[in-house]
Amino acid sequence: MSLKEYISDKLPFLLFNVILFTLVSGLMLLIKMEGAFIFLMCCIWFLPLLAYITIEFFKQKTLYDELTSILDHSDKKYLLSEIMEEPSHIEGKLLYEVLGEVNKDMHEHVKSYRDRENEYREYIETWVHEIKTPIASTRLIIENNQNPTTRNIGDEIKKLKNTLNKFFIIRGATRSARIT
């Protein structure tokens, strides 16, 4: 955040104060007050205002520079709310809380997707174990009853086994899920 950006953000507030002071000083001139008194009023009006704006600028600049630095030097940008220090001013605290909520929500979504993936993987592995039994028993029947028909069935079982193993390799199934 640059000073120019900050001032352009505060421009309506500054313009309001300039217009209001112009009206007040115009009224003071109408009632014939001295220029020195009007200058003193200008100093009393604008010095605290400028001090406030300067202090706020440095508070916000410090916060945004810290955030930018963390983002530039972190490979896990989603941990921003956990890495940054909690600010002391209200806008910073609100931003910190919002980032914390967003981070918490993101972690819940990731956990939900992991849980679903694990459930799916367990389902597939259970299915594989269920299909292994009929394939193994079919292979035993074929071995005990050798004839042209059972050899053809054996060839089809091998094709089925190879197709299933390719599927599980593509899906990244564990080794125990593959059919031997």
N, C-alpha and C positions, 0 to 999 in steps of 0.2 A: 504494500500500500504506500503510495507516494503522498506527499503533502498536497500536491495539486488535486489528487483524487479525493482526499479527505476534505479539503476546502470546498470543492465542488459539491460534495455531499452535504456540507453544512451551509451552503450558500443561501438557501431560503431562510434559515435561522439568522444568519448574518445580515441579510437584506432587511428582514423584519426589524432588527435592532437599529440599523442605520436609518430606516424610514421613521421609526418611532422616535429616535433621538433627534432627527431633523425636525419633526413636528414639535417636540418639546423645546428645542432650541429656538425655533421660529416663534413659539409662544413667549419664550423669555425675551426675545428681541422686541416683540410687540409691547411688552410691558417695560421696555427700556432698561433691561439688566445689562450690566457691563460685560464686555467681551471676555475679560479675565475670568469672571464667574462662569460663563458659558464654557470656556476652555476647561476650567476645573471640573465642571459637570461631565464634560466629554471624557476626561481622564478617569473620573470616578465610575463612569458608565462602561467604558471600553477596556480599561486595563484588566479588571477582573474577568471580563468576558474573554479577552484574548488569552489570559492566563488559563482559564478553564478549558478553552479550545486546545491550547498547547498541551496541557496535561492529558486531556482525553486522547489527543493524537498520539502521544508517546505511549500511553497505555495500550491503545489498539494496535499501534505499529509493532510494539513488543510482542503482543499476542500473535499477530498474523505472521511476523517474521519467524517466531518459534514454530508455528504450524508449517510454514513453508520449508523451514530448515529440516524439520522432522520428515516431511514428505519427500524432500530431495535426497535425504540420506538413509531412508528406510526402504528395505525391499518388501516389507509387509505393511503396506500403507493402511490396511484395514485395522491395524492396531493403534492408530493415531490417538484415540481417546484413552488408551491404556498407557501410552508413552508420555503424552503431554502432562505437564503439571496443571493442577486446577487453578485457574485464574482467580484473582481477588475481586475484580469488578463484575458488575451484574451481567453485562453483555457477554463477557467471557465465560461466566458461570453457566449462562443459558446455552451458549454454544457447546460447552463441555458436556452438559447434560444431554443435549440433543445428539451429539456424537456418541455418547455412551449408550443411549437408547438404540441408535442406528446399529452400532456395533453388536449389542446384545441381540437385536432382531436378526442380524445377519448370521450370528452364530447359531441361533435357533433354526434358521432355514437350512444352514449347512448340516446341522445335526439331523434334521428331518430327512434331508436327501440321503445322508449316510445310513440312517435307519432303514429307509426304503430300499436302498441298494443292498444292505445286509439281509433284509428279509427276502428280497428277490434271489440273492445268491443262495441262501439257505433253502429256498423253495426248489431251485434248480438242482442243488446237490442232493436234496431229498428225492427228487424225481429220478435223478441218475441212479441213486442206490435202489430205488424201486424197479427201474428198468433193467438193472444188472442181473437180477434174479431170473427173470424169464429168459434173458439172453444166455446166461450160464446154463440153465437147465436145458434150453434148446440145443446148445453145443454138446452137452452130455448125451442127449438123446441121439444126436447125429453121430457121435463117436461110437455109440453102442449099436447103431443100426446103419451100417454103411451100405448104401445103394445109390444109384444115380439120382434118385429124387432127393435123398437127404444131403447129397453133395451139393445139389443146386440150392437147397435151403441153406446149407452152410455158407455157400458163396454169397447169398443174399444177406445172411447174418453178418458176414465180414463187411459187406458194403454198408450195412446199417451201423455197425460198430465204428467204421472209419468216418462216416458222415457225422455221427454223434461226437466223436473225438474232435473233428475239425470244428464243429460248433462250439465245443467247450474251450478249445484253444482260442478261438476268436473272442469268446466271451470272457476269457481270463479265468476260467474255473480252476479250482485247486486240482492238484494231481490226483487226489483221491476220488475226484468226481469223474475222471476219465475212465473209459471202459477198457479193460485189459483183455 
